[in-house]
Every structure is written in structure tokens, then in C-alpha cells.
Amino acid sequence: MQIYDLHQKANTLKQGKDTLEDFWNKLQAIWMAIDKKQPNPMKCLDDIATFNKIKQEHRLYQFLIDEKFEIIRRDLLMQEKTPSVESAYAAVQRETTRLQILKPTTSSEENTSLEEVGMGLTARNRPPEQGQGWSCPETAGRRPSQ
């Protein structure tokens, strides 16, 4: 594959139905192919560092170009110091996990109520049945606040 094709593929790649990890791995494979075909041409250490910094920023933009990352992209790019593409990936991964936890866990979309949103983070407000939940006989069946 030619350098142009690799850059075009990296610039247009979207997550689509892929998992975040699969999308990340595809981008990484493209970036490794680009690096292999087009190594850093700089000789001076300062120039090498500057070139690598610019390349990393460009990769950050390629990663964040997907519309799915609009909110987190705004937050990341507003930071005083531009994050690395790896830390951006970690932030997107955390946000994706957070949103999955907050997602309602009902079998029917029509039955979703506000109390069911976020059930992954909290337990239902009900005491354990007699003898369940605590191993200490003095507290069995009672809530901690009793």
C-alpha cells in the first residue's frame, strides 16, 4: 500500500460497529505501516523530538475525528497541554465504560424508568433477605443503618 493510501485510510477510518479496542488496533496497524514506509528523516535530536511531537498530535486528531468522540474530543483538546494519543484513547475508553455502566439494564426499552438508569453503579434500595448479605449473626437480615 502506498503512503498516500495509508494516510487516507487513517484519516477516514471510523469506529462504526467495531469495538473501541478493534478501532484502536486498526489505527495502530495503519500508523505502524506508515512508520515503516516513512521513517523519521530527522538527524538532530531536537528535530527528531519536534517531528515526533507533530506526528503524535496528527495521530491524536485522526483518532478523535469520529463523531462518537465529539464530547470527549472537546474536553481533551481544551486542555492546556495537548494529551498524547494514548492518553486520549484511555480517556475515551473510560468514558465509554462509564456510559455503559449508566445504560439502563432492562429487557424492554419501553419499561425504562429513571430509577433503573445507572443500576450498574448502585444496588437496589432493599434490605437483604433474612440471613443473606452479612455473615455476622448479630446483623443478619438487618441493614447497616439499623
Sequence and secondary structure as in RCSB ss.txt:
>XXXX:A:sequence
MQIYDLHQKANTLKQGKDTLEDFWNKLQAIWMAIDKKQPNPMKCLDDIATFNKIKQEHRLYQFLIDEKFEIIRRD
LLMQEKTPSVESAYAAVQRETTRLQILKPTTSSEENTSLEEVGMGLTARNRPPEQGQGWSCPETAGRRPSQ
>XXXX:A:secstr
  HHHHHHHHHH   TTS HHHHHHHHHHHHHHHHHHS     SHHHHHHHHHHHHHHHHHHHHTSGGGHHHHHH
HHTSSS   HHHHHHHHHHHHHHHHHHS   S GGG  GGGTTTTTS  S    TT S  STTTTTS TT 
